Amino acid sequence: MITIKDSCIGCEKCIPVCPVDALKIEGKLAVVDEELCISCGVCVSVCPVNAIEPVLMAKKADFSKYSGVWIYAEQHAGKLKPSGPELLGKGRELADEVGEELCAVLIGKDVNGLTDELKSYGADKIYVVEGDEYKDYSTEAYTTAMVTLISKYKPSMVLYGATHLGRDLAPSVAGHLGLGLTADCTGLSITEVEDRKVLLQTRPAFGGNVMADIICPNTRPQMATVRPHVMIPLEPDDSKSADVIKETIPVSPDAIKTEIIEVLEPEDSEEVSVDEADVVITGGRGVGNDLDSFEILEELAVLLKGTVGCSRPIVEADILSKSKQVGQSGKTISPELYMVCGVSGAVQHRVGIRGSKYIIAINKDPKAPIFDMADFGIIGDLHKILPILKSKIEQKKSSEK
Ligand SMILES: Cc1cc2nc3c(=O)[nH]c(=O)nc-3n(C[C@H](O)[C@H](O)[C@H](O)COP(=O)(O)OP(=O)(O)OC[C@H]3O[C@@H](n4cnc5c(N)ncnc54)[C@H](O)[C@@H]3O)c2cc1C
């Protein structure tokens, strides 16, 4: 809800930006229709005299009206990001358990072609919002679209990937609707509270030393962001079908506060990122304190068609970029092979590598905690072991030719 203060000058700037026509002028002042207002806050940002105030109330919802497990299907430049299929995989499980529909929300410009992919990953229904205002991501436009859809269709849960975009969009939607939000979940399940099925959201807390279970019993929808690569997508099935519902939600350019001048792709765009690679060779403080020391890891990564990752101190020492950091405050990864060299295995690192299929650890300290998690451990000096490993792999490869 919003309130209009006495300082309103009746300039009418708020009237055209309201996506649900909840504002009109009466007696030269703006008035709000409380039934229609969806608390999106777009009008607040355009008022030149700050006469519109949001009233953020976490109202106790009438839960009987809320149904449907929604996932936000993130796309960039017309390509679906992996978080969408991953969330659909977990969403299917949750939706079946509560007996509700699984729906995906797709927002962008010319994105309708992505609906087939979302269908194949298990969505029962897909809401599509398209328009010029959605070409590039903006907090204001995308929040308006999500808030409008949620207010109209009333899902019981909405899940977002904990990507850069999801970490911006989800709190903005939660703020506008006065909802709770559990950020960065690594686990989602259903539990019963007072005979009601609610979403149990699990995430690391207190520096990763404990896993916290969180519920939002008083508001709907329940909302969470989920770490990329933690949930497993279903195998795509092209024979699946889904209802596609197109919504037009215009957003006035005046309501968008940011202007995108140029979209820069990451510098190392040819190189596969740590959270997408099948093979990740990670180096920690034991590798050394300059870029040259990491060369042997790079060479191994090239041989194994993988990529190099690192622990946090390596980023803090400006040796590798933050995009390479694996762990709680870096990337969560799930490669086929994780080779981890000179990393002690602090809990904040281990929390990011649980999804790895095989872990090979190299460390000179036999008591290093990383060995507790490793499938194979090599105790010794990595500077001696890695060149031997590299030459063995090269020999094997050339004998296979
Ligand atoms: C809120 C918070 C978030 C954090 N997030 C992250 C995160 O996302 N990712 C992360 O990695 N850390 C994170 N950390 C830091 C984490 O607690 C550890 O400090 C960090 O992981 C340690 O990095 P390391 O293992 O490279 O270094 P160290 O702990 O110093 O370990 C170096 C290891 O190398 C071994 N070694 C040394 N020389 C050799 C050699 N020649 N051959 C073989 N082994 C050798 C040593 O035996 C040792 O085990 C976070 C911390 C906090 C508080």
The ligand as a Gaussian input file, in Angstrom:
#p B3LYP/6-31G(d) Opt

LIG

0 1
 C       32.473000     -15.013000       5.779000
 C       33.609000     -15.751000       5.130000
 C       33.466000     -16.187000       3.837000
 C       34.507000     -16.894000       3.224000
 N       34.328000     -17.325000       1.942000
 C       35.307000     -18.085000       1.381000
 C       35.131000     -18.623000       0.067000
 O       34.131000     -18.372000      -0.620000
 N       36.123000     -19.389000      -0.431000
 C       37.270000     -19.682000       0.273000
 O       38.124000     -20.415000      -0.247000
 N       37.456000     -19.168000       1.499000
 C       36.514000     -18.366000       2.061000
 N       36.737000     -17.839000       3.295000
 C       38.092000     -17.977000       3.893000
 C       38.290000     -19.333000       4.586000
 O       37.866000     -19.256000       5.924000
 C       39.778000     -19.712000       4.577000
 O       40.520000     -18.681000       5.216000
 C       40.350000     -19.927000       3.175000
 O       39.560000     -20.853000       2.473000
 C       41.763000     -20.471000       3.289000
 O       42.331000     -20.513000       2.024000
 P       43.496000     -21.537000       1.692000
 O       43.033000     -22.921000       2.011000
 O       43.940000     -21.250000       0.304000
 O       44.671000     -21.077000       2.673000
 P       45.218000     -21.747000       3.990000
 O       44.151000     -21.995000       4.962000
 O       46.383000     -20.931000       4.412000
 O       45.735000     -23.185000       3.512000
 C       46.835000     -23.369000       2.671000
 C       47.039000     -24.895000       2.579000
 O       48.047000     -25.165000       1.647000
 C       48.853000     -26.239000       2.138000
 N       50.156000     -26.107000       1.503000
 C       51.087000     -25.115000       1.683000
 N       52.131000     -25.310000       0.868000
 C       51.871000     -26.442000       0.176000
 C       52.603000     -27.173000      -0.816000
 N       53.796000     -26.746000      -1.274000
 N       52.047000     -28.285000      -1.317000
 C       50.848000     -28.743000      -0.877000
 N       50.131000     -28.092000       0.071000
 C       50.628000     -26.969000       0.576000
 C       48.858000     -26.055000       3.634000
 O       49.120000     -27.290000       4.283000
 C       47.443000     -25.546000       3.880000
 O       46.566000     -26.618000       4.185000
 C       35.711000     -17.134000       3.915000
 C       35.850000     -16.687000       5.227000
 C       34.813000     -16.003000       5.826000
 C       34.990000     -15.532000       7.227000

